[in-house]
Amino acid sequence: MKVCRCRPEFAVDTEFGAGYGINLTAGYARCENGQADLTVEQVKVIQKILDWLETTGGEYPTSES
């Protein structure tokens, strides 16, 4: 398996584990067990989430009328 030598752009902790490295430019996710390529669709979804976080600060809209 080819491992990208570039550094992760993001550090991510999830309910499944901590310390994942994500690089959207190179298209990979990395953990202590190795590295996996991300699909184009996965990169798009992650970027959409990051864009949402940047524009909203992570706040969900309320349904107050």
C-alpha positions, 0 to 999 in steps of 0.5 A: 500500500502506498502511503502519502508522505504529505501531512494531514490537513485535519486531525479528527476524533470520532466515536470509533477512535482518536487521532485520524489524519485527513488530507482532502487535497491528497484524498486520504484518511490515516490512522495508526493502522495505515492509510486509506484513499478517500473517494471523490464523493467522500472528499465532497461530503467532508468538504461540505461539512467543513464549509457548513462549520465555517459558515455557521460555527457549528450551530444548528438552525432553530425552528423558532417562529 
